[in-house]
Amino acid sequence: MQPARDFIHAHLARSLSTASPEARLEAAWTAAAGRALAARASIVAYDSATVRIRVADPAWLEPLTALRSKLTRDLASLSGLPVRDISFDLQKKP
């Protein structure tokens, strides 16, 4: 299964090379986190190689935090942008 994942990641990275940084990160986020996690968190900012992600529910904050280093590597690799850190912010309830 890993070779197929590597192929998909390589193809995605090449296809995103001409997109805006925001579009690149959005597409990379879904591929890096997977649909379940990506649906519960969204990228809200990218500045100085840090991606800020808003998490919709406190229950998802811990799993995302545990995957921070893997997600950071995958976002950098897939988007082709310098990503050195991820900051998770819990979405405020209205």
DRENDO-1510 file (C-alpha; in Angstrom, 1 decimal, always signed):
<recs>
REC; n; res; u; v; w
REC; 1; MET; +0.0; +0.0; +0.0 .
REC; 2; GLN; +2.9; +2.4; +0.7 .
REC; 3; PRO; +4.1; +2.5; -2.9 .
REC; 4; ALA; +0.7; +3.5; -4.1 .
REC; 5; ARG; +0.5; +6.3; -1.4 .
REC; 6; ASP; +4.0; +7.5; -2.5 .
REC; 7; PHE; +2.9; +7.6; -6.1 .
REC; 8; ILE; -0.3; +9.6; -5.3 .
REC; 9; HIS; +1.7; +12.0; -3.1 .
REC; 10; ALA; +4.3; +12.6; -5.9 .
REC; 11; HIS; +1.6; +13.1; -8.5 .
REC; 12; LEU; -0.3; +15.6; -6.2 .
REC; 13; ALA; +2.9; +17.6; -5.5 .
REC; 14; ARG; +3.6; +17.9; -9.2 .
REC; 15; SER; +0.1; +18.9; -10.1 .
REC; 16; LEU; -0.1; +21.6; -7.4 .
REC; 17; SER; +3.2; +23.3; -8.4 .
REC; 18; THR; +1.4; +26.1; -10.2 .
REC; 19; ALA; -1.5; +26.7; -7.8 .
REC; 20; SER; -1.6; +29.5; -5.2 .
REC; 21; PRO; +0.0; +28.7; -1.8 .
REC; 22; GLU; -3.5; +28.6; -0.2 .
REC; 23; ALA; -4.8; +26.1; -2.8 .
REC; 24; ARG; -1.7; +24.0; -2.5 .
REC; 25; LEU; -2.0; +23.8; +1.3 .
REC; 26; GLU; -5.8; +23.0; +1.2 .
REC; 27; ALA; -5.2; +20.1; -1.2 .
REC; 28; ALA; -2.1; +18.9; +0.7 .
REC; 29; TRP; -4.1; +19.1; +4.0 .
REC; 30; THR; -6.7; +16.6; +2.8 .
REC; 31; ALA; -4.1; +14.2; +1.5 .
REC; 32; ALA; -1.8; +14.5; +4.5 .
REC; 33; ALA; -4.5; +14.3; +7.2 .
REC; 34; GLY; -7.0; +12.0; +5.5 .
REC; 35; ARG; -10.6; +12.8; +5.0 .
REC; 36; ALA; -11.8; +12.1; +8.5 .
REC; 37; LEU; -9.3; +14.5; +10.2 .
REC; 38; ALA; -9.3; +17.0; +7.4 .
REC; 39; ALA; -13.1; +17.3; +7.7 .
REC; 40; ARG; -12.8; +18.3; +11.3 .
REC; 41; ALA; -10.0; +20.9; +10.9 .
REC; 42; SER; -9.2; +23.6; +8.4 .
REC; 43; ILE; -6.2; +25.7; +7.4 .
REC; 44; VAL; -6.8; +29.3; +8.3 .
REC; 45; ALA; -3.4; +30.9; +7.8 .
REC; 46; TYR; +0.1; +30.3; +6.5 .
REC; 47; ASP; +2.9; +32.7; +7.6 .
REC; 48; SER; +6.6; +32.3; +7.9 .
REC; 49; ALA; +6.5; +28.5; +7.3 .
REC; 50; THR; +3.9; +28.0; +10.0 .
REC; 51; VAL; +0.5; +26.7; +9.1 .
REC; 52; ARG; -2.4; +27.6; +11.5 .
REC; 53; ILE; -5.2; +25.1; +11.6 .
REC; 54; ARG; -8.5; +25.6; +13.3 .
REC; 55; VAL; -9.9; +22.4; +14.9 .
REC; 56; ALA; -13.7; +22.2; +15.1 .
REC; 57; ASP; -14.0; +19.9; +18.2 .
REC; 58; PRO; -11.8; +19.4; +21.3 .
REC; 59; ALA; -12.0; +15.7; +20.8 .
REC; 60; TRP; -9.9; +16.0; +17.6 .
REC; 61; LEU; -7.2; +18.3; +19.0 .
REC; 62; GLU; -5.3; +15.4; +20.7 .
REC; 63; PRO; -5.1; +13.1; +17.6 .
REC; 64; LEU; -4.0; +16.1; +15.5 .
REC; 65; THR; -1.4; +17.2; +18.0 .
REC; 66; ALA; +0.0; +13.6; +18.2 .
REC; 67; LEU; +0.4; +13.7; +14.4 .
REC; 68; ARG; +2.0; +17.1; +14.2 .
REC; 69; SER; +5.4; +16.1; +13.0 .
REC; 70; LYS; +4.1; +13.7; +10.3 .
REC; 71; LEU; +1.5; +16.3; +9.2 .
REC; 72; THR; +4.2; +19.0; +9.0 .
REC; 73; ARG; +6.5; +16.8; +6.8 .
REC; 74; ASP; +3.6; +15.7; +4.6 .
REC; 75; LEU; +2.3; +19.3; +4.1 .
REC; 76; ALA; +5.7; +20.5; +3.1 .
REC; 77; SER; +6.3; +17.6; +0.8 .
REC; 78; LEU; +2.9; +17.7; -0.9 .
REC; 79; SER; +2.5; +21.5; -1.2 .
REC; 80; GLY; +6.1; +22.2; -2.1 .
REC; 81; LEU; +6.1; +25.1; +0.4 .
REC; 82; PRO; +8.3; +25.5; +3.4 .
REC; 83; VAL; +6.4; +24.2; +6.4 .
REC; 84; ARG; +8.3; +24.0; +9.6 .
REC; 85; ASP; +5.5; +24.0; +12.2 .
REC; 86; ILE; +1.7; +23.6; +12.6 .
REC; 87; SER; -0.3; +25.5; +15.2 .
REC; 88; PHE; -3.7; +24.1; +16.2 .
REC; 89; ASP; -6.4; +26.4; +17.5 .
REC; 90; LEU; -9.6; +25.2; +18.9 .
REC; 91; GLN; -12.6; +26.8; +17.1 .
REC; 92; LYS; -14.6; +29.0; +19.5 .
REC; 93; LYS; -18.3; +28.1; +20.0 .
REC; 94; PRO; -20.8; +30.9; +19.0 .
</recs>
